[in-house]
């Protein structure tokens, strides 16, 4: 039986719908302490269950654990009087502090087309029929308030705001229906890129390594049910807001202009191998064709500047810059909690 702080196991059938769950991980060892978070993000309850104290353990046993989590979530929503509260966001790790697999696609072809156009190349036709995807490092994810450590400003640090899914087991050669059914949680990501290191790596024909340091995650992972009408089974119909040093940088809608949806991406990823529970799959930098929505990364803004004016004006991140990424629902409530990171210098050889 799952247990949490206080007597919140019983529920009274309040507003929270069946299946609605928000989960996070407090910093505690390498894999964190699993906590259940209230819908309004104001309260959190540590989860205590034999063998299930981390999100990965919960995902490995999702069929058994999920009903218990739903019951506890109902109780948490009706437990306002017991004085529960949530620790500050800087005490949260990524929902999965480390994962067995992190895959990232490029579902927003507008982003790809703009960046390529700015450097004088066209997007290959194959990009419209088959997703571009890479496998990144997943052993040191950053928490929502962790510093973005940067040994050298010249590396061209950039943020990339994107939505990702965390799945259960996905079979080899899965169908769209199997892929959609495997989506257990949604998360918000800052997929950090070091733009000035990437060209030389790609020129070697063997993919990213140095150009893709640790990604950061918003504090809370949510079940699809929690999103209501904003989730249609394949896309998130909400804007992703980005602020740089307090100024709005962009707010494109995550569903608009998403050429490949999440089932598409999962089918592609599972073409030659099964995906294990706890695999995280990102859809790439959110991007809309409408320029008024702004951008979710500096590279895209620079691409628009080059196309319009012949040169870029926006620099990559500098020491002291603060990046904030958030998704807010129709009632202006944060869905995942915010990512807010400061860019800081770090001595090489120091662990994040």
N, C-alpha and C positions, 0 to 999 in steps of 0.2 A: 504494500500500500504506500503510495506517495504521501509525504508529509511535508509541511512547511511551518514557518514560524507562526504561532498563534493557532487558534481554532478556526481555520478557514476551509476545512475539507468539505463541509456540507454547504450546499448552495440552495438558494431560495427561488430559482427560476427567474432571476432578474434579467436585465436587458441583454446581457451577453449571450450571443447565439451559440448553439452547439458547434464545437470545433474551433471557436475563436481562441487563439493562444498567442501570447507574446513571450518570448524567451530571451534571456541574456546570460552572460557569463561574467561573474566577478573575478578579478585577478586573484588567483589562488593556484600556485603551481603552474605547470606548463599548459594544462587543459582547462583551467578555471573551475569555478563553482557554479553549477547551473542554477539560475533563478527564474522564477515566473514573474512577469512584469504586468502591472495593471494596464488596462486599455488607455488610460490617460497618462501613463508613464510616471505617475506620482508615487507608486508603491511597488515593492519587490519582495518576494518570498523565496528564500533558499529552498531548493528541492532536496529532499532526503529520501532516498529509496535504495534498497539493497542492490548494489551494482550499477545504479543509475544516478550519478552525481555530476555528470558532464553532458554536454549536448551531444557529443559523439556517441556516448552510451545510450542516450535516448533514441538517437537515430538508428542505431543498431537494433533496437528493440521497439521500434515505433508502433507496431500493431498492438503491443501490450501497453506501452507507456502512454500513448496519445489519449486514450479514453480517461486515464487517471489525470492527465494534465488538463483536459477539458473540465473535469469535475472540480479540480482545484482552482481553475480560472474562474468558474462560476462563483466559488466561495470567496475568492479575492475581490471580485466586483461587489460583493455584498458585505465586505468586512471593513468598511470605511471607519467604523467606530473604534476599532481596536488599536488605532494609533500606529499602523504600519507606515513606513516611509521607504523611499528609495535612496540608496547611496548615491553620491555625486557621480557624474559620468566618468570622471577620471579614475574611478575605481573599477570601471568595467573594461574587460578585455574585448576583443572581437567575439561575436557569438560562438564561433569556432576559433579559438586562439591559434590552432594549427589544424590543418585538414589533410586527409589522405590525397586529395587532388583538387587543384584549382585550374579551371579551364576558362579561357576568355575568348569570346567571339567578337565579330564586328557586324552587328545586326543593322546598324544605321548607315546605309550606303551614302546618305548625304554627307556624313562626316568623311568617309573615304574619298568621295568624289571631290570635295572641297580641298582637302589636303593634297591630293594628287594634282588637281588643276593648278594650285598655287606653285607647284614645282614643275609645271609644264608637261605633265604626263596624264594619260587617260586611264580610267578604270577599266581593267580587262572585263570582257563580257561574262566570263565565268564567275565573277563576283556576284552577279545577279541570280545565279542558279545554285551556287554552292557556298556555304559560309566560310569565311576566313576564321581560323581558330588557332590558338597556341596554348601550350601547357606551361603555366608559370610556377614559381616557387610558392610553397604553401606551408612552410615550416615556421615562419615568423610573422604572422599577421599582426598588425598594429591595432590597438584599441581606439575608440572614437576620439579621445582627447590626448593621445600620445603625440609627442613631437614628431615632426617629419625631419629626421636627421639627414644632413647633407654635407658630406666631406668637402665638396667643391661646387661653388655656384656655377662655374663654367660648364658643368655637366648638363645644364638646362633642365632643371626640375619642373615638372608639370603635374597638375592634378587631372584626373579623369573621373568624373562623376558617372556612376552607372548602377543599374539594378542587376541583381544576380539571384539565382535560385539555389537552394540546397536540396538535394534529392535523396530518396531512399535508393535501394538497389535498382539498377536499370539493366535489363537484359541486353545481351549482344543482339544487334540488328533489330532493335525495338521499333514498334509502330508509333505513330503520333499519339494514339490513345494511351499506350503504355508509358510513353514519355510524360504526357500530361499528368497521368495518375501518380507518377513517381515524385512530383514536385511537392515537397513537404513544407518548405519555408521560403520566404523571400527576404532578401537583405539588401542594404545599401552600401556601396563600395566607393572608396577613393583609390582607384587603380593608378598608383604613382608611376610616372614615366620619366626617365632621364633622356630627354630628346636628343641631346648632342652626342650621346654614346650609341644610340640606336643605329644610325646609318652604317657605321663601320662594322657593327655586328651583323646586320642584315647582308652587307656586301660579301660576307664570308659564306653565305648560303646555308647557315645552320641555326638561325633563329636568335631569339632574345636570351640574354643572361644578365649582363651588367646593366642594361637599359631598363630593366623591370625590377626595382627593389621591392621591399615589403609593401603590400597593399594595406589600407586601413578600412575598418568596417564601422558602420553605425552600431550603437550598443544593442539594438533589439532586432531579433529575427521574428517574423510574424507568419502564422499559417495563412494560406490563401483565403480561408473563410473570414479572417479578421478584416480583410480589405473590402468586403461587400461588393458593391457594384463596380468599384475601381479595378477589380480583377475579373477578367472575362475567361479565365482558364488558360490564357496564353500570353497576355500582355497586361501591364500595369497602367491604368489610365489616370495618372497623376503627374504633375510637373515635378521635375527635379531641380531644386533651387541651389544656386552656387553664389557665394559671396567671397570676394577677395578684399581683405582689409576693410570689411564693413560695407563695401560697395557691391551692388548687384552685378554679377557677371553673366548670369544666364538662368533661364527657367524653362527649358523645353519640356514638352510632355513626353513621357516615356513610351506611350503607345503610338503617338503620331509618327509616321515615317519610319516605323520599325519594320524593315523589309523581311527579316527572319524573326519569327516569334520563338518563345522558349521551347515548345515542343520541336520545332524545326532544328534548333541548335542541339537539343539532346539527341535527336535521331542522328544528326551528323556525327556527334561525339561518340555515339555507340555503334558506329558502322562496323568497326573491326574488333571491338572489345566491350565487355560489360563495364558499367560504372558502379562503383561501390557506394554504399550508404555514406553520406557525408561529403560526397563530391560537390563542390561549388562551381557553378557555371555562370559566368557573366555575359551580358549581351553587348558589351562595348560602350564607348562613350555615347551618351544620349545626345541626339542631334535632330533638329527639325529644319525643314527647308525654309521656313519663315525666319528671316534674319532678325526680326524683332524679338524672337524668343531668346536671343543671346546664345552663348556657348557653354558647354560643360567642361571645356579644357582650353588652355591657352593656345595650343597648336591650331585649333579650329579658328579662334579669333584672329590669330596671325595670318592664317590662310585667307580669310575674308579681307583682311587689310591689304595683303599682297595683291589679291585679285582686283580690289577697288582702287588702290593707290600706288601699286608697284613696289611697295616695301612694307615690312611689318613695323608696328609701333609699340606693341605690348611686349615687355620683356618676360622671360621666364621667371620663376620664383626666386626671391632673394631672401637672405637671412632676415628674420623678423616678420616676414609676411604671415598672415593668418588666413587660412582657407576654411570656409564653413559650407557644408553640404547638408541639405535637409529635404525631406519630402513631407508636404503637408496635405491633409485631406480637405474635403469641401467645407469643413467647419474650421479650417485653419489650425488643426491640431497636428502635431508632429506624429508621423506614423512609426518611424524606426528610431526616433531620437536623432540628434545631430552628430555629424562628424565635424569637429573643430580642431584643427591642427596648426601649430606654429612651426615655421621653418627655422631650424637651428643648426649651427655648426657642430661638428662632432669630429673627434680624433679618430682616424682610421684605426681599426683594430678594437674599437669599443663596441660591445654588443648592444643592439637596439634595446 
